[in-house]
Amino acid sequence: MSDLPRGVERRSFDGKERLATRGMPVYGEPTDGEWRLWDAGRSKLGAMIEHAMPVGLAGGESVLYLGAASGTTVSHVADFSGPTYAVEFAPRPTRDLLSVAEDRPNLFPLLKDARKPQTYAHVVESELDVIVQDVATRGQATVANRNAQFLSADGRLVAAIKARSEDVTAEPQDVFDRVVDELTAEYEIVETRSLAPFHDDHLGVVAVKR
Amino acid sequence: MTQQGWFEGVSPDDSDSTIDRIRDGDSDAPDHWPKRAVEAGFSADEETYYEQLRSVTIEATRQAVKTREQADDSQLVHAVRAMDDCDRTANELAERTAEWAGTLFDDVDPRLEAVRSLAEKTPQTPAEEQVLSLASQVDSLATEAESLRSFIEQRAPATAPNLDAMAGPVLAARLIALAGGLEQLAKKPSGTVQVLGAEDALFAHLAGRASSPKHGIIFTHEYVRGTPRENRGSAARALAGKLSIAARIDHYSGELKPEIHEELDERIETIRARTAGGDK
């Protein structure tokens, strides 16, 4: 499972082996020919792949990306995936996401609230392979559970849970326990692990739809 | 149960309608939309469907972004100014009504809530009719102010998530209104944010007639008002500093950053501990 998806390679940047995908550069990232650096320190999904978590991406999957923000990570995902639906709620980052989408034939940007899937269920297709979730709101487990309807029977949830978005005062471990517990309503947990040293107080979660 | 794709009932050539469907449509559940679009004759094949989907989602999202970005902070500014006008007018009119009503009824309470309830009485004379009609105007102005407040509470989190979380929706809207917009607020130094709304005191100070004001409208924030007097200046400075950071994040990124709120909480706790701990 720890094999890199087709379309992702380790390439040498400044003497270090780093993740890279092939596509139009979007945010001034270093490039090596047509490959561009995918910085695990800026991307939680990148960190999960660096940690060899079983993210279920082999290349060519259909993806729903919740919390696409400016499109930094989703641009890499679209480089090696099939149809990629990118949902983001804040207008300002979505403006940047649009320019990422313009350079990619398989990326569909949507200015929608991930807590309300009925507002985009008429656009996003069913039976998707993977949901990638990186939303910085309270109720991250609720968002994942409500969006489970888009996954196929053995579809995967790949989520980066941010402790501080749930409760800035609680111990991150307590927050993670609560979130993971709530996720079991719709998912079976495959693996969880801390995203340190790339991201502090973040838990990477891979789960399969029940 | 509705389960309809965005392409259903619209023509692929009618871009206005397809864009509207992406922006405002909904469905209780997803479906195999690419397949259904081909079956419905909307797309020649699934490859074409994805091309159509891409151009319509990009265009719909561009329009939605523009609407949200242009509309939001100015809507908030108008709403908060209108709310303050309604509140002020309701209170002034309530005083006038109570004064008049006192000549016609016993035990007239001059407070706004009491005057609002006068409107329920049944008038017996032409003079009473006039007074009670005035009272019902007070009541509708106050109701209007309440509905403007809930509009602000609903809009502020999307327009300025960090200001909203830090200052509450109404104070967030007031700060934006005083600065003349979110962008203008984001560009102000925190010393200016600290005294927004205290312009009279500030100009008196600049003319050499008074000491510099410690706080403007942010006085209404619990972190300033609830801090003992001797440390209020520090609390106001700390709050204004984080508020201007919040405004910048809201304007330039638009994402909620819980870290800055936590930092402010800690800072205020430290400032208050100075008083609580006596001469620390």
Interface residues (C-beta under 8 A of the other chain):
Chain A: A69 P83 F89 A90 P91 R92 P93 T94 R95 L97 L98 A101 E102 P105 N106 L107 F108 P109 L110 L111 Q118 T119 A121 H122 V123 V124 E125 S126 E127 A136 T137 Q149 F150 R164 S165 V168 T169
Chain B: Q3 Q4 G5 W6 R21 I22 G25 D26 S27 D28 A29 P30 D31 H32 W33 P34 Y50 E51 L53 R54 T57 I58 T61 R62 A64 V65 R68 E69 D72 A158 P161 H251 Y252 S253 G254 E255 L256 K257 P258 E259 H261 E262 D265
